[in-house]
Structure formats: structure tokens, C-alpha cells
């Protein structure tokens, strides 16, 4: 089977549309249609149900899709291993991280890594923790900064730091005089929160579900600076890590009782070959975080 046709087939399955798949691949729709017809002819199977406005996979197509993903993943891993012959003078790392941690925790370390290994390209992919784990398992990422206090049987990880999730409040809020607040008290306030799938939202959502509380959410955003600005303007309070605040901002933090601890680290798919570039990145971040 032609590897390129298998790749086209997976993109078509993911997009569910010949038009969108062709746009993503940067080829003409007619070229994609011809390629898929040749794949069906080669296998002597009907893989795609072609309808006027949408397409779907046949049962045979679903079977091929599962194997195609495995084949393409194995080809990618083989290419990475062969790249090792070039040493650390070159390489590409697809690295996933949440917007907040990417903005406040990693810039200095990433800049220093680039100075140390100028030939290695680091592609940053921003998403919530849940999405990052899914991307790791699907082979879209080499590494991701994820929660490491919840082991996953298909993900290997190393811990980098321990943090505490705290309430982020404006300087004149009644909670300022408190040393601790409960999640119950927090959830009764107007809230500005990260979207679902981000670890800063998880504890709040879980508590509300368990206690059948409908939180008073004023805004949802994954933009950290926007979230802080809305809290400053007293639109609502939020959750955060203390590292995102500086002394000049009219914001403060209050711990939860009981405390909400968080362990963060680097994760990668257990069955994946970790390239020399990725291994160097892991060791580098371990050493840099250890200096803090």
C-alpha cells in the first residue's frame, strides 16, 4: 500500500469531507478523489460512502483506518530513529503545554535550551491537560507537560514540580483577609474560569457536579492575561497558580482548605521511541527546574 494514500485516507476520515481534507493537504479535491479510488481499487474494497454533502467510512474503511494509523505511527517512529544517526545537530520535538504554563513557566528554559541545542526545533502545541494526554496517545506529540499525580498505563512520565491551585481574587475582595477558603465558598462567587479540560477548572467542576451546584460563571477563557484582567475588574474570581502573579498586580491568592495540590511533569507515550533530541529536552528541563 502507498503510504501517502494511507495518510490522505486518515486526513479524510478525520475531516469527514473531501473538500476540507483537500484544503488541509494542500491538493486539489479531484486529486484526493483519484487517490482514494486507487486505494480502493488496490485493496478491492469499498472504503468510503460518498454522499452529496458528506462522506462516511464503510465497515471495511473503519478497519483500514485503525491499521493505517498504526502503520503511519510506525513509519514516523522509524524516521525518528534514523534521524538519530545525525546526532543532536538537528531534530524536531513536538511539545504540548497549556497556555498558562507555557507563558509563565517555560520561556526562560526554552530560550536556554535553544542556545544549548540550536539545531533542534521545538514545535509548541497549546491545549488543556486532557487534550494533551489524548494527543500523546494519538502520536501527535513527542512530549507534553501534564499532571503526573495521576498515572496512565500508556504514558511514561517524570515529575518536575509541585504546585498548589489557589483562588485568584482582586485586592479589595472580602476573601483577602482570609488565610483559607473552601471550594463551597469559592463556588458561590461570580467566577471567571478556564475552559473544561484544563487542570485549573477540574477541581471546581468536579466539586460542583458532586454537590449538584450550578456555578455562577461570568466568563470562560483560556487566555491567562484576559482572565487576570477580568478578575482585576472584579467581574469574578478564579483559580490559578501563584507563579502567574507578580507583586505589582492588584491581585492576591488565597489557599483552599483542604489544599488542592498539583504535580506537573513531562509525559510521553510508553510505546514510542524517545529520540535523542526529546531525551535531551527531558534531561535539560529536569536540570533547569532543579535549579529553581
C-alpha positions as CSV (number, residue, x, y, z in Angstrom):
1,X,0.0,0.0,0.0
2,X,1.1,3.5,-0.8
3,X,2.0,5.4,2.5
4,X,0.9,8.8,1.0
5,X,-2.6,7.3,0.2
6,X,-2.9,5.9,3.7
7,X,-2.1,9.4,5.1
8,X,-4.6,11.0,2.8
9,X,-7.2,8.4,3.9
10,X,-6.6,9.3,7.6
11,X,-7.0,13.0,7.0
12,X,-10.2,12.4,5.0
13,X,-11.5,10.3,7.9
14,X,-10.6,13.0,10.4
15,X,-12.2,15.8,8.5
16,X,-15.2,13.9,7.2
17,X,-15.1,15.9,4.0
18,X,-13.2,15.7,0.7
19,X,-13.2,19.5,0.5
20,X,-11.8,20.1,3.9
21,X,-9.3,17.2,3.6
22,X,-8.0,18.5,0.3
23,X,-7.6,22.0,1.8
24,X,-5.7,20.6,4.7
25,X,-3.5,18.5,2.5
26,X,-2.9,21.4,0.0
27,X,-4.0,19.4,-3.0
28,X,-6.9,19.5,-5.5
29,X,-10.1,17.8,-4.4
30,X,-10.0,15.8,-7.7
31,X,-6.5,14.6,-6.9
32,X,-7.7,13.4,-3.5
33,X,-10.7,11.6,-5.0
34,X,-8.5,9.8,-7.6
35,X,-6.0,8.8,-4.8
36,X,-8.8,7.3,-2.7
37,X,-10.3,5.5,-5.7
38,X,-6.9,4.0,-6.5
39,X,-6.6,2.8,-2.8
40,X,-10.0,1.1,-3.1
41,X,-9.0,-0.5,-6.4
42,X,-5.8,-1.7,-4.9
43,X,-7.5,-3.3,-1.9
44,X,-10.5,-4.4,-3.9
45,X,-12.7,-3.0,-1.2
46,X,-15.2,-0.1,-0.8
47,X,-13.8,2.1,1.9
48,X,-15.8,5.3,1.6
49,X,-19.5,6.0,1.3
50,X,-19.8,9.0,-1.0
51,X,-22.8,11.2,-0.4
52,X,-23.8,14.6,-1.8
53,X,-22.9,16.7,1.2
54,X,-20.8,14.4,3.4
55,X,-18.8,11.2,3.4
56,X,-18.5,8.3,5.8
57,X,-16.4,5.2,6.1
58,X,-17.7,1.8,5.4
59,X,-17.1,-1.1,7.8
60,X,-14.0,-2.0,5.8
61,X,-12.9,1.6,5.9
62,X,-13.1,1.6,9.7
63,X,-10.9,-1.5,9.8
64,X,-8.3,0.1,7.5
65,X,-8.3,3.4,9.4
66,X,-7.2,1.6,12.6
67,X,-4.3,-0.1,10.8
68,X,-3.4,3.0,8.8
69,X,-2.9,5.0,12.0
70,X,-0.6,2.2,13.3
71,X,1.3,2.0,10.1
72,X,1.8,5.8,9.9
73,X,2.9,5.9,13.5
74,X,5.4,3.1,13.0
75,X,6.8,4.9,9.9
76,X,7.2,8.1,11.9
77,X,9.0,6.3,14.7
78,X,11.3,4.7,12.1
79,X,12.1,8.1,10.7
80,X,12.9,9.4,14.1
81,X,15.3,6.6,14.9
82,X,17.1,7.0,11.6
83,X,17.4,10.7,12.4
84,X,19.5,9.7,15.4
85,X,22.4,9.0,13.1
86,X,22.7,12.7,12.7
87,X,23.2,13.2,16.4
88,X,21.9,16.3,18.2
89,X,22.9,18.7,15.4
90,X,19.3,18.5,14.2
91,X,15.9,17.2,15.3
92,X,12.3,18.2,15.8
93,X,10.3,17.9,19.1
94,X,6.5,18.3,19.1
95,X,5.9,19.5,22.6
96,X,2.5,20.1,24.2
97,X,1.8,22.6,27.1
98,X,-1.1,24.6,28.5
99,X,-1.1,28.3,27.7
100,X,-0.5,29.4,31.3
101,X,2.4,27.1,31.9
102,X,3.9,27.8,28.5
103,X,3.7,31.6,29.2
104,X,4.9,31.7,32.8
105,X,6.9,28.6,33.5
106,X,8.8,27.8,30.3
107,X,10.1,30.8,28.4
108,X,13.5,31.1,30.0
109,X,14.1,27.4,29.9
110,X,13.1,27.1,26.2
111,X,15.3,30.0,25.3
112,X,18.3,28.5,27.1
113,X,17.6,25.1,25.5
114,X,17.7,26.7,22.1
115,X,21.0,28.3,22.9
116,X,22.4,24.9,24.0
117,X,20.9,23.0,21.1
118,X,20.5,25.5,18.2
119,X,19.8,22.8,15.6
120,X,16.8,21.3,17.4
121,X,13.4,22.7,16.5
122,X,10.7,22.7,19.2
123,X,7.2,23.0,18.0
124,X,4.8,24.2,20.7
125,X,1.2,22.9,20.8
126,X,-1.1,24.6,23.3
127,X,-4.0,22.7,24.8
128,X,-5.6,21.7,28.0
129,X,-4.2,18.7,30.0
130,X,-6.9,16.3,28.9
131,X,-6.3,17.2,25.3
132,X,-2.6,16.9,25.6
133,X,-2.8,13.4,27.0
134,X,-5.1,12.4,24.1
135,X,-2.6,14.0,21.6
136,X,0.2,12.0,23.2
137,X,-1.7,8.7,22.9
138,X,-2.5,9.5,19.2
139,X,1.1,10.2,18.4
140,X,0.7,13.9,17.6
141,X,3.1,14.9,20.4
142,X,6.5,13.6,21.4
143,X,6.3,15.2,24.9
144,X,3.8,17.2,26.9
145,X,3.8,19.0,30.2
146,X,1.0,17.2,32.1
147,X,-0.3,16.2,35.5
148,X,1.9,13.4,36.8
149,X,-0.1,12.7,40.0
150,X,-2.5,10.5,38.1
151,X,-0.6,7.7,36.4
152,X,-1.7,6.5,33.0
153,X,-0.8,2.9,31.9
154,X,0.1,4.1,28.3
155,X,2.1,7.2,29.4
156,X,5.5,7.3,31.0
157,X,6.3,10.5,32.9
158,X,8.8,12.2,35.2
159,X,7.8,14.8,37.8
160,X,9.2,18.3,37.6
161,X,7.4,20.4,40.2
162,X,4.8,20.5,42.9
163,X,2.3,23.4,42.9
164,X,-0.9,24.3,44.7
165,X,-4.1,25.5,43.0
166,X,-5.3,28.7,44.8
167,X,-8.1,31.2,44.4
168,X,-7.2,34.4,42.5
169,X,-9.0,37.4,43.8
170,X,-8.9,41.2,43.5
171,X,-7.2,43.2,46.2
172,X,-10.5,44.6,47.7
173,X,-12.4,41.3,47.8
174,X,-13.8,40.1,51.2
175,X,-11.7,36.9,50.9
176,X,-8.4,39.0,51.1
177,X,-8.4,38.8,54.9
178,X,-8.8,35.1,54.9
179,X,-6.0,32.5,55.2
180,X,-8.1,29.8,53.6
181,X,-11.4,29.4,51.9
182,X,-13.4,26.3,51.0
183,X,-14.5,25.2,47.5
184,X,-18.0,25.7,48.6
185,X,-17.4,29.3,49.4
186,X,-15.5,29.8,46.2
187,X,-18.3,28.3,44.0
188,X,-20.9,30.6,45.5
189,X,-19.0,33.6,44.0
190,X,-19.2,35.0,40.4
191,X,-16.5,33.1,38.6
192,X,-14.1,33.6,35.7
193,X,-12.7,30.2,34.8
194,X,-10.5,28.3,32.3
195,X,-12.5,26.1,30.0
196,X,-13.2,22.4,30.7
197,X,-10.2,20.2,30.1
198,X,-7.7,22.5,31.9
199,X,-6.5,21.4,35.4
200,X,-7.4,24.8,36.9
201,X,-11.0,24.1,36.0
202,X,-11.1,20.4,37.0
203,X,-11.4,20.8,40.8
204,X,-14.2,23.3,40.6
205,X,-16.2,21.3,38.0
206,X,-15.8,18.1,40.0
207,X,-17.0,19.7,43.2
208,X,-20.0,21.3,41.5
209,X,-21.0,18.0,39.9
210,X,-20.7,16.1,43.2
211,X,-22.7,18.7,45.1
212,X,-25.2,19.5,42.3
213,X,-24.2,23.2,42.3
214,X,-24.7,25.4,39.2
215,X,-21.7,27.7,39.3
216,X,-22.2,31.4,38.5
217,X,-19.7,31.6,35.6
218,X,-19.3,35.0,34.2
219,X,-16.6,34.3,31.6
220,X,-14.7,31.3,30.3
221,X,-11.3,31.9,28.7
222,X,-8.0,30.1,28.1
223,X,-6.2,33.4,27.8
224,X,-4.4,33.9,31.1
225,X,-3.9,37.7,30.8
226,X,-7.6,38.2,29.9
227,X,-8.6,36.1,32.9
228,X,-6.4,38.2,35.2
229,X,-7.8,41.4,33.8
230,X,-11.3,40.3,34.4
231,X,-10.5,39.4,38.0
232,X,-8.8,42.8,38.5
233,X,-12.0,44.5,37.2
234,X,-14.0,42.4,39.8
235,X,-16.0,40.6,37.2
236,X,-15.4,37.4,39.2
237,X,-12.8,35.4,41.0
238,X,-10.8,32.5,39.5
239,X,-8.3,29.7,40.2
240,X,-4.6,30.0,39.4
241,X,-1.1,29.0,40.3
242,X,0.8,31.6,42.3
243,X,3.6,31.8,39.7
244,X,1.3,33.8,37.3
245,X,1.0,36.8,39.6
246,X,3.6,39.5,40.3
247,X,3.9,41.9,43.2
248,X,2.8,44.9,41.1
249,X,-0.6,43.5,40.2
250,X,-3.7,44.3,42.3
251,X,-4.4,40.6,42.8
252,X,-3.8,38.2,45.5
253,X,-4.2,34.5,46.2
254,X,-5.9,32.5,48.9
255,X,-5.3,28.8,49.6
256,X,-8.1,26.3,49.6
257,X,-9.0,24.2,52.6
258,X,-8.4,21.4,52.0
259,X,-5.4,22.3,49.8
260,X,-5.6,21.4,46.1
261,X,-2.1,20.1,45.3
262,X,-0.8,19.6,41.8
263,X,2.1,17.6,40.5
264,X,3.4,18.5,37.0
265,X,5.9,16.9,34.8
266,X,6.8,15.6,31.3
267,X,4.9,12.7,29.8
268,X,5.4,10.7,26.6
269,X,3.7,7.6,25.1
270,X,5.2,4.4,26.6
271,X,5.4,2.6,23.3
272,X,7.1,5.5,21.5
273,X,10.7,5.8,20.7
274,X,12.1,8.8,22.6
275,X,14.5,10.5,20.2
276,X,17.9,11.8,21.3
277,X,16.5,15.3,20.9
278,X,13.5,14.6,23.1
279,X,15.7,12.8,25.6
280,X,18.0,15.8,25.8
281,X,14.9,18.1,26.3
282,X,13.7,15.9,29.2
283,X,17.1,15.9,30.9
284,X,17.5,19.7,30.2
285,X,14.2,20.6,31.8
286,X,14.9,18.3,34.8
287,X,18.2,20.1,35.4
288,X,16.7,23.6,34.9
289,X,13.7,23.0,37.2
290,X,16.1,21.6,39.8
291,X,17.9,25.0,39.9
292,X,14.7,26.9,40.8
